[in-house]
Amino acid sequence: MHDDHPQPQRRSSIMRVILARLVLALALGVAVASGLMRVGFLDIPNRFNPFAPLRIAEDVNWLTRLKLSRLERDRRQCLAVLDESPVSHRSVPDRASEDGCGLSNAVEVSRSSVDLSGTFTATCPLTVAWALFEQHVLLPAARDHLGQEIVRVTHFGTYACRNINHRAGGRRSEHATANAIDIAGFVLANGQQITVKDDWAGGDRRQTAFLRALRDGACRFFDVVLSPDYNEAHHDHFHFDMGSYRACR
């Protein structure tokens, strides 16, 4: 008897061909759209254009992290992003080091949109991440939870030629290349001080909510975020870095 229905093996082959053609069509469509965006024929908002440069002031979306990560390989673009931000900075010459404590693509920061407890040297991508955090997390959280503006940030610094947790052995800390910053506290417009040490667990409900909002929000921009919840070594500060690991603790 003649069978007019395709056998299972034939049907599977047909489906593979159809799927392959769909994938090819999608890839071609993406390639064409990408080309049109690159040359400006597709006019879409900067924040939705994966090829447009990062801008600190724009609303954060799923492309923000992608654009931020590209700055690690593009010194000129990273500095251009900072030039359009409230961060007062100057470039720092690269410094090679055989002990793992060199500097590359770094800037010296003297001020941002708020006062800082001291100038610091940091990698350009870390500084951009800080500017994003300040604009989209720190300042809004202070208004939402405390009804105040932040006027000053107290930090423990960025660069220190040492291993993780000051151990004699082990791998270098991100601080060894100025790719991390430790944040200790904040001063409000009314003069009130909020510190990680005193207010993470001992502050009133609004203060603790504010600090936890900062920790959670920082994870949107920094690769590693460590708080007092992580271990005793961080009982008095937040650690933010742009290293090769990911953690939000």
ZAGURO-42930 format. One line per 3 residues: their letters; for each residue y, z, x of N, C-alpha, C. Coordinates in steps of 0.05 Angstrom, whole numbers. Layout:
N
a> Y:Z:X:Y:Z:X:Y:Z:X  ...;
! end
This chain:
249
mhd> -24:0:17:0:0:0:25:0:18  44:-17:11:69:-19:27:87:5:21  98:18:41:115:41:38:144:33:43;
dhp> 162:34:22:189:25:25:207:47:37  197:72:40:214:94:50:211:96:80  233:101:95:231:104:124:215:128:131;
qpq> 200:126:152:184:148:162:203:169:174  194:195:175:211:217:186:222:210:213  206:198:231:216:192:258:239:171:257;
rrs> 235:151:240:256:131:237:281:143:226  278:160:205:301:173:193:316:190:213  302:204:230:315:220:251:330:203:270;
sim> 320:180:277:333:162:296:359:151:283  358:145:258:382:135:244:404:156:243  396:181:238:415:203:237:428:207:265;
rvi> 412:205:286:424:208:313:444:186:319  438:162:310:457:140:315:483:145:299  480:154:274:504:159:258:521:181:270;
lar> 507:203:279:521:225:291:535:217:317  522:201:333:534:192:358:559:175:353  558:158:332:581:142:325:604:159:314;
lvl> 598:180:299:618:198:289:632:212:312  616:222:331:627:236:354:645:217:370  636:192:374:651:173:389:678:167:375;
ala> 676:164:348:701:158:333:720:182:335  710:206:333:727:230:336:739:231:363  724:226:384:734:227:411:756:206:415;
lgv> 752:182:404:772:161:407:797:169:391  793:181:368:817:190:352:833:211:367  819:230:379:833:251:394:847:239:418;
ava> 834:220:432:846:207:455:871:192:447  870:177:425:893:162:416:916:180:408  909:201:392:930:220:384:942:234:408;
sgl> 926:241:428:936:254:452:955:235:466  948:210:469:965:191:482:991:187:467  991:186:441:1015:183:425:1033:208:428;
mrv> 1020:232:429:1037:256:433:1050:256:460  1035:248:481:1045:248:508:1070:230:511  1069:206:498:1091:188:501:1113:191:479;
gfl> 1108:210:461:1129:217:441:1128:201:415  1107:185:411:1105:170:386:1097:188:362  1083:210:368:1077:230:347:1096:253:350;
dip> 1114:256:331:1134:277:332:1124:302:317  1114:321:333:1104:346:321:1119:369:335  1121:391:321:1135:414:333:1123:422:360;
nrf> 1140:431:378:1132:438:405:1109:458:404  1110:478:386:1090:499:387:1063:490:378  1061:466:365:1036:455:357:1027:432:374;
npf> 1042:426:395:1036:404:413:1024:416:439  998:411:443:985:422:467:996:412:493  1011:390:493:1022:379:518:1051:388:523;
apl> 1063:400:503:1090:410:506:1090:436:522  1111:441:537:1112:466:553:1114:491:536  1105:512:547:1107:538:534:1136:547:532;
ria> 1143:559:510:1170:570:507:1167:599:496  1180:617:510:1177:646:504:1185:652:476  1207:640:467:1219:648:441:1203:637:417;
edv> 1186:617:421:1172:605:398:1150:624:387  1144:621:362:1123:636:349:1097:632:364  1081:653:366:1056:652:380:1035:640:362;
nwl> 1018:623:373:995:612:358:972:608:377  951:594:367:927:591:383:931:575:408  953:560:410:958:544:434:973:560:456;
trl> 983:583:449:999:598:468:983:606:493  959:616:488:942:624:511:934:600:528  929:577:515:923:553:530:946:545:549;
kls> 970:545:538:993:538:553:999:558:575  994:584:569:998:605:589:978:601:612  953:595:606:933:592:627:939:569:646;
rle> 952:548:635:958:525:652:979:531:673  995:552:668:1016:559:688:1005:570:714  980:579:713:968:589:738:964:567:758;
rdr> 962:542:749:958:519:767:983:502:770  1005:510:757:1029:493:757:1053:511:763  1059:514:788:1081:532:796:1108:522:785;
rqc> 1113:496:787:1139:486:778:1143:491:748  1122:486:732:1125:490:703:1128:519:697  1114:537:712:1116:565:707:1144:575:711;
lav> 1156:566:733:1184:574:739:1203:563:718  1197:539:708:1214:527:687:1213:544:662  1189:554:655:1187:571:631:1204:596:635;
lde> 1202:609:659:1218:633:664:1248:627:663  1256:604:672:1284:597:673:1296:596:645  1279:592:624:1289:591:597:1284:617:582;
spv> 1276:638:597:1271:664:585:1292:684:593  1292:708:581:1312:728:588:1306:742:615  1285:734:629:1277:748:653:1295:739:677;
shr> 1308:758:689:1324:753:713:1304:754:737  1303:732:752:1282:730:773:1292:711:795  1278:714:818:1281:695:840:1254:691:852;
svp> 1250:667:863:1224:660:875:1220:676:901  1195:683:906:1188:697:930:1170:678:947  1175:676:973:1158:658:989:1129:667:989;
dra> 1111:647:990:1083:653:992:1077:668:1018  1058:685:1017:1051:700:1042:1021:702:1044  1010:688:1064:981:688:1068:973:715:1080;
sed> 948:723:1074:938:748:1084:908:748:1087  898:756:1110:869:756:1114:856:780:1101  872:800:1093:860:824:1081:860:824:1051;
gcg> 865:800:1039:864:797:1010:888:808:996  911:811:1010:935:822:998:959:803:1001  954:778:999:976:758:1001:990:754:974;
lsn> 1011:738:976:1027:731:952:1027:701:949  1024:692:924:1025:664:918:1038:660:890  1057:641:889:1070:635:863:1081:661:851;
ave> 1096:675:867:1107:701:858:1137:700:855  1147:719:839:1176:721:834:1184:751:836  1209:756:842:1220:783:841:1236:785:815;
vsr> 1229:805:800:1241:809:773:1260:833:775  1285:829:766:1304:851:767:1311:861:739  1307:844:719:1313:852:691:1300:832:672;
ssv> 1295:842:648:1286:824:627:1305:827:604  1296:826:580:1315:831:557:1321:860:554  1307:877:570:1313:906:571:1316:914:600;
dls> 1326:937:605:1328:948:632:1300:955:642  1296:954:668:1271:962:681:1277:985:699  1257:1002:703:1261:1026:720:1264:1018:749;
gtf> 1257:994:756:1260:984:783:1252:954:785  1262:940:805:1253:913:808:1224:912:816  1211:890:811:1183:887:819:1177:858:826;
tat> 1157:855:843:1147:828:850:1121:824:836  1119:801:823:1095:794:807:1089:765:808  1065:757:804:1059:729:801:1074:717:778;
cpl> 1081:692:779:1096:679:758:1081:680:731  1055:674:730:1041:676:705:1041:704:693  1038:725:710:1040:752:699:1067:757:687;
tva> 1088:747:700:1115:751:691:1120:737:664  1109:713:661:1111:699:636:1096:714:614  1072:725:620:1057:741:601:1073:765:593;
wal> 1087:778:612:1103:801:605:1126:793:587  1139:770:592:1161:761:575:1151:756:546  1127:744:544:1115:740:517:1109:767:503;
feq> 1098:785:518:1091:811:507:1116:825:498  1137:824:514:1162:838:508:1174:827:482  1175:800:481:1188:787:458:1172:790:432;
hvl> 1145:787:434:1129:785:410:1113:810:403  1113:830:421:1098:854:415:1116:879:418  1127:883:442:1141:908:448:1166:912:430;
lpa> 1184:893:429:1208:897:414:1203:898:383  1186:881:372:1180:884:343:1165:910:337  1147:919:354:1133:944:349:1151:968:348;
ard> 1171:968:366:1190:990:366:1206:991:340  1214:968:330:1229:967:305:1211:975:282  1186:965:282:1169:970:259:1160:999:258;
hlg> 1153:1011:281:1141:1038:281:1161:1060:285  1183:1053:299:1202:1074:307:1230:1070:296  1235:1046:285:1262:1040:275:1283:1040:297;
qei> 1275:1034:321:1293:1034:344:1290:1010:361  1310:1005:378:1307:984:399:1299:997:425  1284:982:441:1276:990:468:1299:982:486;
vrv> 1308:1001:503:1330:994:522:1320:995:551  1297:1008:556:1288:1011:583:1257:1014:584  1245:1001:604:1216:1004:608:1212:1017:635;
thf> 1195:1037:635:1188:1051:660:1160:1041:669  1159:1032:694:1134:1022:704:1127:1035:731  1102:1033:738:1092:1044:764:1090:1023:785;
gty> 1099:999:779:1099:978:799:1077:957:795  1077:938:813:1059:915:811:1042:911:837  1056:910:860:1042:903:885:1033:928:900;
acr> 1008:928:907:997:950:924:972:939:937  971:938:963:948:928:978:926:948:978  908:947:958:887:967:955:864:955:939;
nin> 842:970:939:819:963:922:822:975:894  804:968:876:805:979:849:801:1009:850  818:1023:835:817:1052:833:820:1066:860;
hra> 833:1052:879:838:1064:906:813:1070:921  790:1057:915:765:1063:929:766:1051:957  750:1064:974:749:1054:1002:735:1027:1004;
ggr> 715:1023:986:700:998:985:704:984:959  690:961:956:692:946:931:712:923:933  717:910:911:735:888:910:764:896:907;
rse> 781:878:915:810:883:914:819:885:885  839:902:880:852:904:855:870:880:851  876:873:826:896:852:820:923:860:830;
hat> 927:886:834:953:895:846:956:885:875  934:879:888:935:871:916:948:844:919  950:828:897:964:803:898:987:802:878;
ana> 997:825:870:1019:827:851:1013:813:824  987:814:816:979:801:792:973:822:770  984:845:773:981:867:753:1006:884:752;
idi> 1010:896:729:1033:915:726:1023:939:711  1033:963:719:1026:988:705:1051:998:690  1048:1002:664:1071:1010:648:1067:1039:639;
agf> 1087:1056:645:1085:1085:640:1099:1094:615  1121:1081:607:1136:1091:584:1160:1074:577  1174:1084:556:1196:1069:545:1219:1087:536;
vla> 1243:1077:538:1267:1092:529:1279:1078:506  1284:1092:484:1295:1081:460:1325:1081:461  1338:1067:442:1367:1065:441:1380:1092:436;
ngq> 1365:1110:423:1376:1137:417:1371:1157:440  1360:1147:462:1355:1164:486:1328:1176:487  1312:1174:465:1286:1186:465:1267:1171:484;
qit> 1250:1186:498:1231:1174:516:1203:1177:504  1188:1155:506:1160:1155:497:1143:1147:521  1124:1164:528:1107:1159:551:1078:1157:543;
vkd> 1063:1141:558:1034:1139:553:1021:1166:557  1029:1180:578:1017:1206:585:1020:1226:563  1044:1229:552:1049:1250:532:1044:1242:503;
dwa> 1046:1216:497:1047:1209:469:1023:1192:460  1006:1184:478:982:1169:470:965:1186:450  961:1211:458:946:1229:440:963:1252:430;
ggd> 985:1259:444:1000:1282:436:1025:1277:421  1032:1252:417:1056:1246:402:1053:1248:372  1075:1244:357:1072:1244:328:1059:1218:319;
rrq> 1054:1215:294:1039:1193:283:1052:1166:289  1079:1165:287:1093:1140:293:1091:1132:322  1093:1152:340:1092:1146:368:1065:1136:377;
taf> 1044:1149:367:1017:1140:375:1010:1113:363  1020:1108:339:1016:1082:327:1030:1060:342  1054:1067:352:1070:1048:368:1055:1041:394;
lra> 1045:1061:408:1031:1056:433:1005:1040:429  991:1046:408:967:1031:403:973:1002:394  995:998:381:1003:971:374:1009:955:400;
lrd> 1021:969:420:1027:955:445:1001:948:459  982:967:460:956:961:474:942:937:460  941:938:434:927:916:420:942:890:422;
gac> 968:891:420:984:866:422:983:854:450  982:871:470:982:861:498:957:843:503  936:848:489:911:833:493:914:804:485;
rff> 935:798:470:940:770:463:950:753:486  961:766:507:973:752:529:961:758:556  953:783:561:942:790:587:912:787:587;
dvv> 900:781:610:871:779:611:858:806:611  869:826:624:858:853:624:880:872:615  873:889:595:890:910:585:874:936:584;
lsp> 884:956:599:870:981:601:889:1004:593  880:1022:576:896:1044:565:881:1070:572  892:1093:563:878:1118:566:850:1119:554;
dyn> 845:1101:535:818:1100:523:797:1090:542  807:1077:564:788:1065:583:776:1086:601  792:1101:616:783:1123:633:806:1141:641;
eah> 799:1162:655:819:1182:662:840:1171:681  832:1151:697:851:1140:717:875:1126:703  872:1120:677:893:1107:662:905:1126:641;
hdh> 904:1152:645:913:1171:625:943:1170:622  957:1159:642:987:1160:641:1000:1132:642  984:1111:638:997:1085:639:979:1063:627;
fhf> 991:1041:619:977:1017:612:974:999:637  951:988:641:947:968:662:945:940:649  962:922:657:961:894:648:957:876:672;
dmg> 938:858:671:935:838:693:926:811:683  929:791:701:921:764:695:899:755:713  879:771:717:857:765:735:836:748:722;
syr> 813:747:735:791:729:726:773:742:705  777:768:699:760:781:679:775:784:653  761:792:631:773:796:606:765:824:596;
acr> 785:840:588:779:866:577:803:875:560  797:889:538:818:900:521:809:928:513  817:947:529:807:975:526:831:994:523;
! end
